[in-house]
Amino acid sequence: MRTKIIILVVLFAILTIPGVHAEDAQEWYIRGQNAAIVGNYADALTYYNNALALDRNYVSAMAGKAAALNELGKYSDAVNLSEQALAIKSADPNALNARAYGLFKLGRYEESVSAYDNFFSVQNNRVDAYCNQGYAYLQMEKYDAAIVPYDHCTANDLLNFMSWNYKGLAYMGSKKYDQALSSFDQATSITIKNATVWNNKGLAYVQLGKPQDASECFKKALGIDPGFADAMQNKESMVGKLQVVNISGTITPVVTISRIGTFYTTATPVQVPTITTAVPEVTSEVTAIATAGITPVQKKTTYSPVSPLTVFGAVIVFCGIVFALNRQKK
């Protein structure tokens, strides 16, 4: 009877001692997500690493870490990690996106456009990814190909003037000058304070045989940026030619240089698409990020009969019961 009482008391102690909190891989992953959403990428890496320490094949954590590595400028590491994730789950959209963007930032444009195609086969509503692919095609001087992703950019982000600008440059490269001018018109209807757009619009007018209009555009570019060498040279080339309808020769549009603009990055927590802005040259500077959609971390309490606190409590209760029984014998 006494033995049964002892066993029952010990079991009661084990069940009533507070459980020890243990964060699992999913909780660490959610912490990483929340840190990435607000731009704390170093903290996000720590949390993703903690998740992966508990589950090394946790694809979502691998993809999140790859995206954070991209934001920290560690593009090669991001590509390698995203490829590891894709070896486990080949259609994971976040790993596909992280890989494509890492290749893009490394200047591996041909691989990047192919990687973005793989991403679009899984997820086709990411404006930033289309814009990045279009820019990669521009760098490769594949102008007709660049027009297609920029159609997606401008259709889904009407107020992004630099997307219209780059689309105009793609049309210029394809010698479709009317469409180029239309794109630049859209850009200048959104903002009149960008020297690059005015310069490129002037170049479109040159190709259309409208030197007076071209000259006005170059003047506006220089009014915004007096040191803009390309606009200055283009304006000077108009001197003495303003009455000429057709100008012999061409002025080559500058595709890779822009004084002011918008550029996309894609370090993307799995649940919240992130679009950030920076200058068009390939940089890692982040100036804006979505702050909505932070997921609360649900604490989980783990009860374990072999946890140190449980064992200690059980021993104390057991010793107390034995001591009391011995006193009764005496």
matplotlib code that plots the C-alpha trace (Angstrom):
import matplotlib.pyplot as plt

x = [0.0, 2.8, 4.6, 1.5, 1.1, 4.7, 4.3, 1.2, 2.8, 5.8, 3.7, 1.6, 4.8, 6.0, 2.7, 2.4, 6.0, 5.9, 7.1, 10.3, 9.8, 11.6, 11.6, 11.3, 12.5, 9.2, 9.4, 12.9, 11.9, 9.0, 11.4, 13.7, 10.7, 9.7, 13.3, 13.7, 10.4, 11.7, 15.2, 17.1, 18.9, 21.7, 19.2, 17.2, 20.3, 20.8, 17.2, 17.3, 20.5, 18.8, 15.9, 18.4, 20.3, 17.1, 16.1, 18.9, 16.5, 14.0, 13.6, 11.6, 14.4, 17.1, 15.2, 14.7, 18.4, 19.4, 17.2, 18.8, 22.2, 21.3, 20.3, 23.7, 25.5, 26.6, 25.3, 27.5, 26.5, 22.9, 23.0, 24.7, 22.2, 19.2, 20.5, 20.8, 17.2, 16.1, 17.8, 15.3, 12.3, 12.8, 9.6, 10.1, 9.3, 11.4, 14.5, 14.0, 13.6, 16.6, 18.8, 17.7, 18.4, 21.7, 22.8, 21.5, 23.6, 26.6, 26.3, 25.6, 22.8, 22.2, 21.9, 19.7, 17.1, 16.8, 16.5, 13.7, 11.9, 12.0, 10.6, 7.8, 6.7, 5.9, 4.9, 4.1, 2.8, 6.1, 6.6, 10.1, 11.3, 10.0, 11.8, 15.0, 14.8, 14.1, 17.2, 19.3, 18.2, 19.2, 22.6, 22.8, 21.6, 18.7, 16.2, 13.3, 13.5, 13.6, 10.3, 8.3, 9.2, 9.0, 5.4, 4.7, 6.5, 4.6, 1.3, 1.4, 3.3, 2.1, 3.8, 7.3, 8.9, 12.2, 10.4, 8.9, 12.4, 14.0, 11.1, 11.8, 15.4, 14.5, 12.3, 15.2, 17.5, 14.9, 14.7, 11.0, 11.3, 7.6, 7.0, 10.2, 8.9, 5.5, 7.3, 9.4, 6.2, 4.7, 7.9, 7.8, 4.1, 5.0, 8.0, 9.6, 12.6, 14.7, 17.5, 18.1, 14.5, 14.6, 17.9, 16.6, 13.4, 15.5, 17.3, 14.0, 13.0, 16.4, 15.7, 12.2, 13.7, 12.4, 15.6, 13.6, 11.8, 15.0, 16.9, 14.1, 14.5, 18.2, 17.8, 15.4, 17.9, 20.6, 18.3, 18.0, 21.6, 23.9, 26.8, 25.1, 27.8, 25.7, 22.8, 25.3, 26.9, 23.6, 22.4, 25.5, 25.0, 21.7, 23.3, 22.9, 20.6, 17.3, 15.8, 16.8, 14.1, 16.3, 19.7, 22.3, 23.9, 22.6, 23.0, 23.3, 21.1, 22.9, 21.4, 23.5, 23.7, 21.0, 21.4, 18.2, 16.0, 14.3, 15.7, 14.3, 15.7, 14.1, 15.1, 11.8, 10.4, 8.2, 4.9, 5.5, 6.9, 9.5, 10.2, 12.9, 14.3, 17.8, 19.7, 19.7, 23.4, 23.5, 23.7, 22.6, 21.3, 17.8, 15.8, 12.2, 10.7, 7.2, 6.5, 3.1, 2.4, 4.6, 3.7, 3.3, 5.5, 3.3, 5.2, 5.1, 5.5, 7.3, 6.6, 9.4, 9.7, 13.5, 14.0, 16.4, 13.7, 11.3, 13.9, 14.9, 11.3, 10.6, 13.6, 12.7, 9.1, 10.3, 12.8, 10.2, 7.7, 10.4, 11.4, 7.8, 7.2, 10.4, 9.2, 5.9, 7.7, 9.5]
y = [0.0, 2.4, 1.6, 2.5, 5.7, 6.6, 5.9, 8.0, 10.9, 10.8, 10.8, 13.6, 15.6, 14.9, 16.1, 19.2, 20.6, 23.4, 22.4, 23.7, 26.0, 24.9, 26.8, 24.6, 25.1, 26.7, 29.3, 30.2, 30.4, 32.8, 35.0, 35.1, 36.1, 38.9, 40.2, 40.2, 42.0, 45.0, 44.9, 43.3, 40.8, 40.0, 39.0, 37.1, 35.1, 34.1, 32.9, 31.0, 29.3, 28.3, 26.8, 24.9, 23.7, 21.9, 20.8, 21.0, 20.3, 23.0, 24.4, 27.6, 28.5, 27.9, 30.1, 32.8, 32.7, 32.9, 36.0, 37.6, 36.8, 38.6, 41.7, 41.6, 41.4, 37.8, 36.8, 33.7, 32.3, 33.1, 31.3, 28.2, 28.0, 28.4, 25.7, 23.4, 24.2, 23.5, 20.2, 19.3, 21.1, 22.1, 24.2, 26.3, 29.9, 31.7, 29.6, 30.1, 33.9, 34.1, 32.2, 34.3, 37.6, 36.4, 35.5, 38.9, 40.8, 38.8, 40.0, 36.5, 37.8, 34.9, 32.5, 35.0, 35.4, 31.6, 31.4, 34.0, 32.0, 29.0, 31.2, 32.5, 29.0, 28.7, 32.3, 34.9, 37.9, 39.4, 42.8, 43.2, 39.9, 40.9, 44.3, 42.6, 40.2, 43.0, 44.9, 41.8, 41.5, 45.2, 44.4, 41.6, 43.9, 41.6, 44.5, 42.6, 40.1, 42.9, 44.4, 41.4, 41.5, 45.3, 45.0, 43.2, 45.8, 48.8, 47.0, 46.2, 49.2, 52.1, 54.8, 53.4, 55.9, 54.0, 50.9, 53.1, 54.5, 51.1, 49.9, 53.0, 52.0, 48.5, 50.0, 52.3, 49.3, 47.6, 50.7, 51.1, 54.8, 55.7, 53.1, 54.4, 57.9, 56.8, 55.0, 58.1, 60.2, 58.0, 58.4, 62.2, 62.2, 60.6, 62.8, 65.8, 65.7, 63.0, 64.0, 60.6, 60.3, 63.7, 62.8, 59.5, 61.2, 63.6, 60.8, 59.3, 62.7, 62.7, 59.3, 60.5, 63.5, 66.2, 68.1, 71.0, 68.7, 66.8, 70.0, 71.0, 67.6, 67.9, 71.4, 70.1, 67.3, 69.9, 72.1, 69.2, 68.1, 70.7, 68.3, 65.6, 65.1, 63.0, 65.5, 68.3, 66.5, 65.7, 69.3, 70.6, 68.1, 69.9, 73.2, 74.2, 71.2, 72.4, 73.1, 69.7, 67.1, 64.1, 63.9, 61.7, 59.4, 58.3, 59.1, 55.9, 55.7, 55.1, 51.9, 51.4, 54.8, 56.7, 59.6, 59.0, 56.0, 53.0, 49.5, 46.4, 43.9, 40.6, 39.5, 38.0, 36.5, 33.6, 35.2, 38.8, 40.0, 42.7, 45.4, 47.9, 50.9, 52.0, 53.7, 51.8, 50.8, 47.4, 48.1, 46.5, 49.7, 49.3, 52.5, 51.1, 47.9, 46.5, 46.5, 44.8, 41.1, 40.3, 36.9, 36.6, 33.8, 31.3, 30.0, 26.3, 24.6, 21.2, 18.8, 16.3, 13.7, 13.7, 17.4, 18.5, 20.4, 17.5, 15.0, 17.3, 17.8, 14.1, 13.3, 15.9, 14.6, 11.0, 11.7, 13.5, 10.6, 8.1, 10.3, 10.5, 6.8, 6.0, 8.3, 6.5, 3.1, 4.5]
z = [0.0, 1.0, -2.3, -4.3, -2.4, -3.1, -6.8, -7.0, -5.2, -7.5, -10.6, -9.3, -8.7, -12.2, -13.7, -11.6, -11.9, -14.5, -17.9, -19.4, -22.4, -25.5, -28.8, -31.7, -35.3, -36.4, -33.6, -34.6, -38.2, -37.4, -35.3, -38.4, -40.6, -38.3, -38.0, -41.8, -42.3, -40.3, -41.8, -39.0, -41.3, -38.9, -36.2, -38.9, -39.8, -36.1, -35.8, -39.1, -38.0, -34.7, -36.7, -39.0, -36.0, -34.9, -38.5, -41.0, -43.9, -43.0, -46.5, -45.5, -43.0, -45.7, -48.1, -45.5, -44.6, -48.3, -48.7, -45.7, -47.0, -50.2, -48.2, -46.4, -49.7, -49.4, -52.7, -53.4, -50.0, -50.8, -54.1, -52.6, -49.8, -52.0, -54.3, -51.3, -50.4, -54.0, -53.9, -51.2, -52.6, -56.2, -56.5, -53.3, -54.6, -52.0, -52.7, -56.4, -56.0, -53.6, -56.1, -59.1, -57.2, -55.9, -59.5, -60.6, -58.0, -58.9, -62.5, -63.8, -65.9, -68.3, -65.4, -63.6, -66.3, -66.6, -62.8, -62.9, -65.5, -63.1, -60.4, -62.6, -63.4, -59.6, -58.8, -61.4, -59.4, -58.2, -59.8, -58.4, -60.0, -63.4, -63.2, -62.2, -65.1, -67.5, -66.2, -66.6, -70.2, -70.7, -69.4, -71.9, -74.7, -75.4, -75.8, -77.3, -74.5, -71.9, -73.1, -72.0, -68.2, -68.3, -69.6, -66.3, -64.3, -65.8, -65.8, -62.1, -60.8, -62.9, -60.8, -60.9, -63.3, -63.6, -64.9, -67.6, -68.2, -68.6, -70.8, -73.0, -73.2, -74.2, -77.1, -78.0, -78.3, -80.5, -82.6, -81.7, -81.1, -81.0, -78.2, -76.5, -76.5, -75.2, -72.3, -71.5, -71.6, -69.0, -66.8, -67.1, -66.3, -63.0, -62.1, -63.8, -61.5, -63.0, -65.3, -66.8, -68.0, -69.7, -71.4, -72.7, -73.8, -75.8, -77.5, -78.6, -80.1, -81.9, -83.5, -84.5, -86.2, -83.8, -82.7, -81.2, -78.8, -78.1, -77.2, -74.8, -73.1, -72.8, -71.3, -68.7, -67.8, -67.3, -65.3, -62.8, -63.0, -64.5, -64.3, -66.4, -69.1, -71.4, -71.5, -72.0, -75.0, -76.4, -76.1, -77.8, -80.7, -81.4, -82.1, -85.7, -86.4, -84.9, -88.3, -89.7, -89.8, -90.2, -88.5, -89.9, -87.5, -84.1, -80.5, -78.5, -75.5, -72.2, -70.8, -67.7, -66.1, -64.2, -61.8, -59.8, -59.9, -58.4, -58.2, -56.6, -54.2, -53.2, -49.8, -49.1, -45.9, -47.0, -46.1, -47.0, -50.3, -49.8, -52.3, -51.6, -53.4, -54.2, -57.0, -60.3, -60.1, -58.5, -54.8, -51.5, -49.8, -48.5, -48.1, -47.7, -46.6, -45.9, -42.1, -42.2, -41.6, -38.6, -37.3, -33.5, -32.1, -30.3, -27.2, -26.9, -23.5, -23.4, -20.6, -20.2, -17.4, -18.0, -17.9, -15.0, -13.2, -13.3, -12.1, -9.3, -8.2, -8.3, -6.2, -3.5, -3.3, -3.1, -0.4, 1.6, 1.4, 2.4, 5.4, 6.5, 6.3, 8.3, 11.0, 11.1, 11.6, 14.6]

ax = plt.figure().add_subplot(projection="3d")
ax.plot(x, y, z, "-o")
ax.set_aspect("equal")
plt.show()
